[in-house]
Amino acid sequence: MSGFGDIRKDYESLVKLPPDADGEAKRRRGYAFERLLNKLFSFEELEPRSSYQLAGEQIDGSIYFDGRFYLLEAKWHSEPLPASTIYQFKGKVDGKLAGTLGIFISMSGYAEDAVDALTLGKGLNVILVDSSDMDAAIRREYGIKKVLKTKIRMAAEKGVIYFPVEGSLVTADKTRVVEINDLRYDHIIGGIAATQKAEPASADLLIVCEGSSDRVIISTLAERILARADSDRSIKVFTAMGKMAIPRVANALRNTYNSESKVLIVTDGDNDPVGASAMLRDNLEFSEWLAAIPNPSIEAWLGYDINNPMRGKLGRSGVKKLRQEACEVDIDNLINRDKSFSILYESILGI
């Protein structure tokens, strides 16, 4: 059985594969990732079973954790996975013994509407894991058991199938990406995004938004707002990976982090900001929150519409472009012309 050092070394080699590698190299990485997961689960005594085939379906494996069996699906694609891919796995889980749960691991993340599509009006039996969770388990040596326990507990208590174990800690100096209570390697940037620990409870404001692209925009704007005001406040930004998932994630975060932190929800209006506000009021379990609802979407703050092809694309060039545009936007003009942004601005500064 491989030691943890070998597992981490193998993981690092897989992460370093260039984004422009050919298809064959990426296929080999996919198979190698499955083998690495088997080593990781074996190391933590989760009794893994490797991939196997049943009539008409392929199962990537299973583990035994806290008295329950979990089916596994692992993907390492170039783009975030759509809800349809997760539905296929959910169908496999649905067809097994009552009470069987699934763990879906996507190193490329999930489409920003995937969580909503999987959650609304349906039985919850799949937990979503992404690259930040794997970084926490392997790079920071938290272990996969600790990561899974956190996510499964939030799913059981709050119905959150994707609980963000990492968020962006923003100060006037820079944006530090932190995970649980430690550092995080950012695949998009290609390096360590923080150089010192930052405790989750230290934030003056918790912001919950829909998706990863929203987090990039908000973090960049918050950094600029804090810097120009010479403020020592700190902001933490979390993604819910879906509009309807925001209340569940916010409720879970409220119980997890310092209850004295203020909470701001940033969600798209989608041409119905009144309806979006009502949805939040109906589903948030605490009263100390504000909402900034840009309409039709947060990209309107940057000057383009909801149908822009950049929306939801978070490759290296996508992040750079979003950050560049958020760095160039005229903050004073935006305060005057957009009420939703002025709410964000005042919340960040504690006005």
Buried (B, 14 or more C-beta within 10 A) or exposed (E): EBEBEEBBEBBEEBBEBEEEEEEEEBEEBBEBBBEBBBBBBBBBEBEBBBBEEEEEEEBBBBBBBEEEBBBBBBBBEEEBBEBEBBBEBBEBBBEBEEEBBBBBBBBBBBBBBBBBBBBEEEEBBBBBBBBBBBBBBBBBEBBBBBBBEBBBBBBEEBBBBBBBBBBBBBBBEEBBBBBBEBBBBBBBEEEEBBEEEBEBEBBBBBBBBBBBBBBBBBBBBBBBBBEEBEBEBBBBBBBBBBBBBBBBBBBBBBEBBEEEBBBBBBBBBBEBBEEBBEBBEEEBEEEEBBBBBBBBBBBBBBEBEBEBEBBBBBEEEBBEBBBEBBEEBEBEEBBEEBEBBBBBBBBBBEE
